[in-house]
């Protein structure tokens, strides 16, 4: 893929639509979640359920609130990933464009719960990444059209210049008053005199790089992988141990239910068996997620580009999730910091250059 082709202006516009819309969508989704318990929102949801067409669904306000909460969390997670992928799409990453395309349906569905136009903005930016001339730029084809000569035919749609393209640099104009320098015809039979280096030694071409030599692995990449391995294995071990203890001693859930009811937490009428099953499933999801992140760190350590991008997305989403959970368990702030440091290290320019070599 040629790297000399400039980035089309349409690509820049699409990338900033994705990044800007994703950032605002995350903020809108969390603001929506934080206001679901207010009286105004509850009355609004009750009014929505009483409208014709929805009154026969038999859905309660609490159920609709939970659906909106889940959709907002899906939108926030997908938008966080798309903001990072939009940055990589501006750097001509085809895998980032593909991942954005896969995330677009989640953003579109989750955007219905945020009651805003930022989700369609992100989807529009993703669509623009597959239109010309952006499609040609990602494929490495020359996308800058040729201007027709004077007196020629009218340019067709394929020949018209890109309105978003940056202005082409003008060639320097020669001064007609300055005489052109004569060629150095001073050798035998008028042949030009070959240029010699100042040292008098014959010029030699530079030595090509030795085959099979791998670039040095950046220290920041190693640090990000070590942080991922430590935090992932810690989370996987803790969640797996908690699930095993809960299955071995069901009375632990009874104690947890009593503590929650003492703090005024509404359990929505769920019993011990339902809560135990939900806790085991959530623990299993965290264990699989943590082991997958550790595997992605191994692939990134071995210089796999797509693994680095997916690991950045995983760290960002898990950091946001841990930030929400830290409101109930403050010690999870350590995992939030680990996820933030991992994203920052993997986004360093020297780390990205290591994968592009």
N, C-alpha and C positions, 0 to 999 in steps of 0.2 A: 504494500500500500504506500503510495507516494505521500510524503509528509510536507512537500513544498507547496501544495495547493492551499491557498488561503481559505479560511472558514467563511462560508456564505453568511450574509447578514440574516437570512431567514433562520439559519441554525442558531445564531446567537439569540434571536428573538424567542425561538422555541425553548432554548435552554433556560432563559431567564423567566419565561412563563412557568416552566415546570418548577424551578427553584423557588421563585417568589410565591406562586400559588400554593406550593406544598407547605412552606413555612407558615403562611397565614391559615391554611387548612388545619394544621396541627393545633395552633392556638385557638381556632374556632371550635374544634372538636372538644378540647379540654374545657373550654369555657361552657360549652353546651352540657358536658357531663357534670360540671360543678353546680349548675343551676337546675338540674332535673328534680331536686327535692323541694324546690321553692313552691309556694302556693300559686304564684302566677302561672308557672309552667304546668303544674298539675291541673289547674282549671283549663288551660289551653288544650292539654291532652284529652281531658274529659269532653271538651267541646268538639274535638276532632273525632272522637269515637262515637259521638251522638249524631254525626252527619250521615245522610243517606248513603248506603253502600258499605259503611263501616259498622253501623249499629248492629248488624246481624252476625258479626264475626264472633261475638261472645268474648272479646278480649277486655281485660281489666286495665285500669290505668297503670297499675304496678307492672303488669306484663309489657305494656307498650313502653314504659320507661326503661325496662331492662333491655328490650329490643333496641331502643335508641342508644342506650349506653354501649351495647356490644357493637353496633354499627359505627359509633363515634370512635371507639377504640380501634376498630379495623381501619377506619379512615386515617386516624392519627398514625398508626404503625406504617401503613402503606405510604402515607405522605412523607414520613420521616425517611423512609428508604428512597423514595423518588427524589427528594431534595439532594441526597448524596449522589444518586445516579445521574441526576441532571448535570451536576458538576463534571462527572466523568464523561457524559455525552458531549459536553462542550470541548472535551479533549480528545474527541474522535474515538471513543470506546464503543465498538459494535456490541459487545456483551452488555454494556450499560443500556444501550438502546433496546436490546431484546428484553432485558429485565424490566425496563419501564413499560414496555408493551404488555408484559404479563401482569404488571401491577395496575395498569389502567382500569380494568374492570372492577378491582377492589376499591379503587379511589372513587369510581363513578357510583358504585352501590353505597359505599359508606358516606359519600357526600350528600345523599338524600337526608340523612339525619342531622346534618349541620345547618341546613336551611341557608345556604350561601351559594355564590357562583364561583367559588374558588376551585372546587372539584372539576367543573367543566373547563376551567382555565388550564388546569394541569393536563386533562385529557386532550384538549386542543393542542397543547404543546407537544404531546407525544405523537399525535397524528401528523403534525408538521415535520417531525423527524423522518417520516417515511415519504415525504413529498420531494419533488425536484425543486431546487438543485441539491438539497440536503442529502437525498438518497445517493446521488452521484458522488458527493463529497465523502460519504462513509465508504463507498465502494472503491475509492481511489481513482475514479474517473475524472477527467477534466470537466469541470462544470461551468467555467467562465465562457460564455458564448463569444463568437467572433463577430465583430461589427462589420456590416456589409460595406463594400467599397462604394465610393461616390459614383452615382450613375447606375448602380446595380438595381436589382429587383427589391421589392419591399420585403423586409425580413419577416420570416414566418414566426410562429409561436416558439419554435425550438431555437431560433436565432436571436430573439429579442434579448437584450441585456437584462440581467437580474436586478430588480429595483432595490434589493437589499445589499447588493455587492458593494464592497468598499471601493472608493475611487482609485483608478489605476495611476501609478506614479508617472509623471511626465518625463520624457527623455530630455536631457540637457541640450539646449540649442547651441550650435557652434557659432562663434563670432566670425562673420564674413570678412572682417578687416584683418584678422590674424592669419598669416600664411600657414599652410599645412606643413608640418615638419617632414622633410624628405626622408625616405627610407634609408637605412644604413647600408647602401650598396658600395662597400669599400673592399670587398674581397676579390678573388680571382674571377674574371668573366662576369663581374657584376653580381655575384652571389652574395646574399646577406651574410654579414659576419655573425657567427653564433655567439650568443651571450655566454660568458664565463663567470663563474662565481668569484667573489672577491678574494678568496683564499688561493685561487689558482688551481684547485683540485677539480676534477671532473664531477659534475653534479650526478648524484645517484638518487633514484626514487626512494621514498621512505620505505622502511621495512614493513611489510604487512603484519597485522597482528597474528600471533601464533594461534594455530587452529586448536580448538578444544579448551581454550583458556576461559574460565568462567569469571564473571565480575565478582568483586568482593561483596558479600552479603552485608547490608547496612546494619549497624548496631541497633537502630530504632526498630527495624523489622524483628530482630531477635528479641528485643524487649517486649514488643507487642505480642509475639507468640508465647513468650514465657508467662506474661500476665494472663493471656487467654487460657493457657493450660492450667495454671494455678486456680484461677477463679472458676473455670468450668468444672474441673474435677472436684473442687470444694462444694459447689452447688449440687453436682450430681450425687456426691456421697451423702450430703446432708439430706437432700430430698428422698433419696433411696432409703436411707436409714429411718427417716420419719415415717415413710409408708410401711416399712416392715414392722416398726414398733406399733403402729396403729392397727395393723392386721393381727399382730400377735396379742395385743392387749386392747380390746374394744372399750374398756372403761376409760381410756384416755380421751376418747371422743366425748364421753359423758361429762368429764371434767371440763373439757373445752366448751361444751354447750352451756354448762352452768356458769362459767366465767363470762361468756358472751351475753347471756341473759342478764347477768348481774350488772353489766356495763350498758344495758339498754339496747343491745343490738337486736334488730328484727330478723329472725331467721326464716321468715316467710312460711312458717309451719313445717319446715323440713325436719325429719327425724334423724336418729343416729345413723341408720343404714344409708340413707341418701347422702348425708354429709360425709360419711366414711368413703363411700364410692367416689364422690366428687373429689375428695382430697387425694385419694389414690390415683385417680386419673390425672389430676393436675400435677402430682409429683412425677408420674411417668412421663408426662409431656416435658417437664423441666429436665428430667434425666436425659431423655433423647436429645433435646435441644442442646444441652451442655456437651454431651458426647459428640454431637455433630459439629459444634463450634471448635472443640479440640481437634477434630479431624480436619476442619478447614484451616486451622492454624498450622497443621502439619503440611498440608498442600501449599499454603502460602510460604512456609519456610523453604519448600522445595521449588519456589519460583513459579507458581501457577497463578496467572493473572486473575482469572475469574474467581478463584478461591479468596483472593484478597478483597475483591469487591463484595462478595457475599458475606465475608467475615465482618466487613465494615457495617453492612446493613444489619447483620445479626447483633453486633455490639450496640448499635444505635437503638434498635428496637428494645433489646433487653435492658438497656440503660433507662429508657423512658418507663418501661414496665416496673423496674426496680424503684424508680423515683416515686411512682404512685404508691407502691407497696411500702416505701420507707415512711409514709405518713403513719402507718400502724406499727412498723418495726424499724426504728431509727438506725439500727445497726446495718441495715441494707444500704446505707449511704456509701459504705466501703465498696460494694459492688457497682454502685452508680459511678463512683470515681474511677474504678478499674475500667468500666466500659468507655467512659469519656477519654481516658488516657490511651486506650487501645485505638479508638477512632482517630485521635490526633496523631498518633505515631504512624498509623498506616496511611494517612493522608499527607505525610511529609513529602516534599518534592524529591528528595534523594531516594525514598522508598519507591515512589512511582517510577522514577527513572531506572531503577534497578530491574523492574519488571518489563520495561520497554526495550531494554538492550538485547 
